[in-house]
């Protein structure tokens, strides 16, 4: 699958395109493909991403033989005013939504990662994403479970009809996707051998689910949770806690876990011999609140972010709190979870977990909250994983003891894999930092010092040393920005700030070390070509899209005015740091709230 929504079938030997299929139903909306397709018998199944934008999620199956569509399953209903739903499953689902929901925005529910085929039952399991917008008060004002958001749905691989569903997070107002990787295995449970799914979504729990029936067999917490007080295993439903989560009706809330999730797309590993589930686990929350209106109509923003919610991660909350209005600061400090933040803003660990109890056999600290990595467990009792700091790590799977550490100089987030050729065992891993909607690179990442080198590294027992990327040059004081255009006012700059956070900040974090350019450091030539870059696609070959379908020339000029203002402030700050003999990357307040 490609980011722009096409699915290609290639000849494995020659690379020749055998067929291609356009998987997108509506190209005026923010659909993309970010996950891998899954072959399921005679078909290949692919989903899409974009729930933060304006999409209605679905998966589609295409025939392997010719690329023709075999079936399609929508994960959320459409506006009932348009007539009957496409399938009986959606007729069931629409009853769990407010009839006056924001159908224009789409509802979310994109299937952007986990799709698994189970040949034993002829079933395709899909993990459904979050609701869009996040706020239930906006999306479905009178509430409801909002099926099939944040659910695992089992589909017949031949027909696409639903066999069962289990909603892990009813109504989901917190970006608790169920798209995280699944493990299909068998376990001895209550005296019987059961075919199960092991699944740890964002919401903070590890589920053991019967693959045949969809019944949850075990539900164990992994981290602190404020949105629920736990689950009733008989019903499979959580005991909701509005006091710790309802920011759309009751003011700002510090919600645990946060939108980065207790677990996310970083693959876990399961060792059936040891009965251990190995995974990176993040115990971190975020402040969530409805931002103040800017006076514009609350209409769908086509092909753009429509989350309608502001977030500040608890790793940054104490630093960012002074940037919020005084009344909101007091509301935040009065929350029970504020003390959780004071006690421990976050913890990030690698754990060996017993899925039946949720207890960790062992755990080791990760390098930081963004140090979240995939796992490889071997039958010989080894556990391989990378680190954001650039190490490839080998551990004893029973104890977590460090056995080997190789410094690669490149951040590693992907899961290693292993294969054998002519009797020689190899371990391969892809390097690179990214993903998650945050493009700023933390100081503890190899990418901070050596850049974001994307490589494939392959290791064997008698292999040679790893060549590291060259260190990045030292930071220089930001160049002097050009003068503002005639007619620019404080209101213009404020408008540009709002437009930047709505449209640009998802990629451009404007931090000192980022995976994308820091636009507070634009050189004169970039300033001169700003309109051409933003509106005409001058840098399309570099991956910078054109925005003339969403931004007017006046909008682009307002964004440019704000960036000029920001560059001037940055230059003043950095000149002071240089004069004082301090490094230019001395930390400043983390302002993530759009205030």
N, C-alpha and C positions, 0 to 999 in steps of 0.2 A: 504494500500500500504506500501511496505517496501523500505528502502533506496536503496537497490540493485535491485529495479525494478520489484518485484513480487507483484501481486495482489491476495489477499486471500479472500475467502468467508468462514465465520465461522458460525457454528450453534450457534444461540444466547443463547440457554440454556446450551449447553454442552461445547462450544468452539471447537468442532471437526471441522477439515478442511473439507469443502464440495468440494471445488475445488480451484485450484490456476492457475494463468496464468502468463507467462513471457511477460511483456509489452514492453521489450526493443528490438528494431529492429537490433541494432548493438552494441555488447558488447565490441568492441574495442574503443568505444567513451564514453564520460563522462556523460552518462545518469544516473539520479537518480530519485526517487520519493520523493518529499517533501510535497506535498499537499494531501488533502483528496479526495477520489473518490466521485462521485455524482450519485445517483440512478435516472434514467430518464425513467419511465415507466417500460418496460421489460428488460432494459439494465442498466449497471453501466458504467460510463465514467470516465476515468483516464488519466491524462497527465503526464508530466515529467519535470525535471529541467536539467540545464546544458548549458545554452546559453553562459556562460562565457568560456565554454570549447570548444567542437568541435561537437555540435549536430545540427540536423535538427528537429525542433519541430513538435509535432503531439499530437493528442488525439485519444484514442481508446475506443470503446464501446464493452463490453462483455455481453453476455446473462446471465441474473440472474439464469436461470435454470441450465446451465451446464458449464458456463465459456467460451464458444466458442466465437470467435470474430464475432461481428455483423457488424462493420464498423470501418474505420480509416480515419481521416482527417489530412493531413499534412498542417502545417501553413505557410511554405515557400516552394518555388519550388526547384526542383533539377536541376543539371547541364543540360541545354538543349541538350548538346552533347550526353547525354545518351538516347535520344529519347523523345517521347511525355510525357507530365506530366501525373500523375496518374488520375487527375480529370479536368473537364473544369474550375473549379475555379482556379486551379494552372496555367492553360494556360493563364488566365487573369492576374494572379499575376506575372508570369515570365516576362511579358512585362514591368514591373516596376523595373526590376533589370538589371544591366549591364550584357551583355552576358558573359563578362570575369570576373564576380564576383568570390570571393574566395569560390567556391562551395566545395572545399576540406575541408574547416573548418566547413561547415554545414549551416551557415546562422543564427543560433539561433532560436528565436521565440518559445521557450519552454513555455508550459502552466503549470506553477508550482503551481498555487493556484486557482484563481477564475474559478470555473465551476458551473453554476447554471441551474437547470431545471425549466422550466415554463410550467406547465400542461395546462394553459389556451390556449397556442398556440402550444403545443407539441414541444417546442424549447429548445435546450441546448445552453446557452450563454457561450462562453469561452473568457477569457482575455489572449491575446497573449503577450509573453515576448519580451525582447530586442533583438537587432541584435547582431550577433557575426561574426567577432570582432566588438567592439564598433565603431571604426573609419570607417566612410562611405568611406573615401579615400582608405582604405584597402579592406573593404567588397565588395563595389560596386563602383569602381573608377569613373565611369561616372554618379553617382548619381541615381536618381529615388526614388519613394516612398517606394520601398521594401516591398510590400504587402506580408503577412498580419502581419508584425511586429507591435507591440504596437497598436493592434486593438482589438475591441470587434467583435467577429464573432458569428452569430446566425446560428445554425445547426438544421436540422430536426432530431428529436430524433430517428426516426425510420430508416432513411436512411443515416444520416451523411452528406447529401448534404447541401450546404450553402444556407440560405435564404437571408441574408444580411450581410454586414460588415460595420464597421465605424472605420477608422484609426484615433486614437486620436493624434498620433505623427508620421507624415510622415517621412520616412527614418530613424529616431531614431539613432542618434550617441551618445547618452548621458545616456544609460541604463534606459530609460523611459518606463519601462514595463507597460502594461495594465492589469497585473495579480492581481491587488489589489481587495479586496472584493467588490462585487456588492450588492446593495439593490434593490430588486424588489418590487415595490409598485404602487399605483395609486395617481395622483395629479390632482388638478384643475388647468389647464393651458390654458390661453387665452379663458376662457369661456367654456371649455370642460373638461370632466373627461378623463384623459389619463393614460394608463398603461405605466409605465416608469421604466428605470434603473437609479439609482443614482450611479455615479461612479466617484471617485477621484483617478486617477492613480498617478504615480510618477511626472508627468510633470508639476504640479502646478495648475491645474484647476479642478473644479467640474462640471461634465457633467450631464445633465438631458436628457436622450435619450428615444425616443419612442420605446417600446419593440416590437411592431409589425412591424415597418418600418425601424428602425435603424436611423431615423432622429434625429439629436441633436436639442433639444428644448430650452435649456439654456446652456451656457458655461461661467462660472464665475471664475476669478482668485482667488486663495487662498494665494499666496505668491509672492515674487519678481521673475520675469522671465526675463532672458537675451536671451534665445534662440528664443523667439517670442515676437512680440508686441501685441499679442492678436489674436482672431479668428474672421473670417467673419461667422456669424451665418447662412447666406443664403447658403453658400457653405460648411460650417462645417470645413473649412481648416484654419490652423494657418497662420499668416503673419510672415514668417520666418525672423530672424535677424542674418545673418551670422557673422556680426561684434561681436556679443556677444556669438558665439557658434562654429564657424568653425575652430576648432583646428587642423584638419587634413590638411588644406590648408594654414592656416594663422597664424600659431604659437600658443603658449599657450593661453588658454582662461579661464577666471573664469566664469563658467556656473552655473546659478541659474535656478531651484533648482539643487542640487547635486544628485549623484547617490543613496544616501539613500532615496531620494524622498520626496516631500511635504507630500505624504501619502505613506504607504506601507502596509504590510500584516496584520497589527493590525486592527481587525474588528471595523468598525464604528457601530453606532446604529441610527435608525430613529424612531421618534415618529410621527405617522401620525396625531394624534390629535393636536399636537402642530406645526406640519410642520417643525420640526427641525431635523437636521442631526448632530449627535455628533461624534467628531473625534479628534484624536491627529494629529496636523498639525506642520510640521517642515519647517521653512524658513531658509534654509542653502544651500550654493553652494559648488562647488569644482573646484579647478584648474585642467584642463585637458590638457595633451600634449602628443605627440608621443615621447617615450623615444628614446635615441640614440641607433643606432644599435651596437650590440656587435661583429659584423663581421660574425655571423653565418647565414646560409641561412634562408630566411623567409618562412619556411615550417610549415605545420600543426604540432603542438605538440600533439600527440595522447593522448586522455584521460587526458589532462592537460589544464591549463588556456591558452587561446588564445585571450585575450582581446586587446592586442597591444596598450594599452593606460595606462598612469600613472595618478593617482588621488591624490589630497591632499585636504581634507575637509577644508572649510573656518574656521571652529572652530580651526584648527591647522595651518592655512596658515602663519600667521605672525611669529610664532615660527619656522616653517619649511623653510621659504623663504631663510634664510642664507645658507641652505644646497644645494641650487640650483646654477648652474653656474651664474656668475655675469651678463652675457648678458641676461639670462632668467629672472633674478631678475628685471632688468630694463624694460623688456617687460611687466612683470606682473604689475609693478607699474604704467605703462602708460595706463593700461586698465581702462575703465569707472568703471567696477565692482570692482576694487581695492578700490575705495572710498566706495562702498557698504560694503566691508569687514571691512574697517576702522570704518565706522559708526555703523555697527551691524553685527558681524561675523555670528550670527545665532539667531533665537528665536524659542522656542518650546512651544507650547500651547495646551490646551484642549479647543475646541470651540463648541458652539452650533450655527449651521449655517442654514440660510434660503437657501435652494437649488435654489430657483428661483432668488435670488439676489446675493448670495455669501456672504452676510453680516452676521457678527457674532452677535447674540443676546447677548451673553456674552462670555468671554474667561478668562481662568486662566493660569498662567505660569506653565509649567512642571518643573521638577527638573533638567533638562539638555537635551542636544539634543538626547541622547540615552534613555531618559525616554519617550518611545512611547508605548502606551498600548491600549488594546481592551476595548470596551464599552458595557454596558448593560443598556438599558432604560426600565423602567417599565410603565405599564398603570396607576400606582398610582402617577406618577410624580417624580420618583427617578432615579438617574443616578449613576451606580456603575462602578468603575474602580480601577485598581491597580496602583502602582508606582514602579519605579525601586529601590526606596529607601526602599521598603518593606511594604508600607501602602496599606490597602484596604480602599478606599474612597467611601463615600456615599454623593451625592450632591442633592440639589433641581434642578430638570431638567429645571425649568423656569428661575432660576436666577444664578445657579452655586454655590449658597451658600453651604458651607461645613456643613453637618449635622452630620457626623460620620467619625471617623478615627480610624482604628485598625492597630496597628503595628504588623506585622507578622514575621519580621526578615528575610524575603525571598523576593527577587526581583519578581515583578509580571508584566508580559508583556501580558499574555493571557487575553481574555475577560472573565469576570465572566458569569455564567449562573444560572438560577433559576428553581426550580421545587417544587412540593408540594406532600407530603406524609401524608395521614391520617389527612388532614386539616392543617398541619404545612408547612410553606413556608421555603425553604432552598435556600441559595446562595452558589455556589461552584466555586472555581477558582483553576487553576493549577499555581504553582509558578516555577520560574526559569528564569535565564538570558541567552540570546543567540541569534543566528541568525544574518543575515545581512552581513556575511563575515568578521566581526570584533570580535575577541575573547577576546580582552582586556576589562577588567572590569573597568568602571569609578569610581572615588573615591566616588561619591554620591550614588552608588549602594549598596544595602544590601549585595550583593554577594562579595563586596570588603572586608567587615569586617567579614562576617559570612559564606563565601563560597556559592557555587551555589547549594543550596539544592532544589531538584525537588520534590515537594509535591503536593498533592491535599488537599486543605483546604475547609471545609464545615461549614457554619455559620447558626445560627438561632437566634431568638430574645433573648432567654434565655440561650444561649450557654455559655460555659466556656472560660477561657483565652486561648490564642494561645501559644503553646510551640515554642520557638525560637531556631534555631540552635545555637550551641556554637560558640563564637567568634574564629576566626582563630588565631593561635599563632603569635607572633611578627616576622617580617622579620629578617632573619639572613644574615650576610655578605656572599656573594657568595663564595663557596668553591674555593680553588686554582685549576685551570685547569691543566691537564697533559701537558707535553712538546709536542711541535709539532713533528709529525713524520719526519724522515729524508727525505729530498728532498722537503719539503714544502717551497714555495716561496711566495712573495707578489702576484704574478700572480695566484697561487693556491688559495689563500685566496679570491682574487677578483672573481675568477670563482665560488667559493663556495657561495659567497654573491649573485651572480646572480642566481645561481641554487636555493638557499634558497627562494628568493623572487618569483621566478617562480613557485616553487612547494610546498613550506612549509609554507610561510607566511600567506596563506589564513586561516590556523588554528592556527599556532604558532605565536602569536603577539609579543612574547618575552617582555612582560610587567610585572611589579612587581606582579600584581594580574590578572590572566588570567583564562579563562575557560579551557584552555589547558596548559600543562607544559611550563614554561619559560626555554628554552633550554640553556640559559646563566647560569643556576644554576644546571647543571648536576653534580651528584655525581660520584665518581670514578668508581663504578660498571656500571653506565650507559655509561660512556665514553668507558669502555672496551668492552661493548656489542653493540656499536653504529652500526656497520655493520650488526650485526644480527637483530637488531631492525628495521633498515631501509630496508634491502634487504631480510631478511628471515622471517619477520613477528613475531619476538619474543614476541611482545606485542599486537598481534592481539586480544586476549581476552579483552584487555583494550580499544580497539577501534582504535589502531594505525595500519593503513594498511601497507602492504609490497609494496615496490617501485621498485622491481627488473625488472618490465616491462618497467620502464621509466628511471631509474638511473643505471649507471654502478658502479662497485666498486670504480673506480677513481672518479666518481661524488660524491658518498657518502663520500669518504675521503676528497674531496674538501669542501663539506658542513661542515663536522666535523672540518676541519681546520679553517674555518671562525668562527664557534661557539666557538672553543677554544680561538681564538683571541678575540672575543666579551666577553667571560667570564673573560678573563684576564683584559680587560678594565673595566668591571663592578666591578670586585673585587677591583681594584685600586680606583675607584670612591667611592665605599661604605666604604672602609677603611678610606678615607679622611672625608667622612660625619660622620662616627662614631667618629673619633678623634675630630671633631669639635662639637660633641654633637648634630648633626642634624639628623632628621629621615631619614631612608634609602629610603623612598619614596618621598623625595624632588624632585619636577618636574625637568625634563631635557628636552632638545629640542625634539619636536615630529618629528621624521624623518620617513616620510611615502612615500618618493619619489624615493627610491632606488638609490639615489646619496650618 
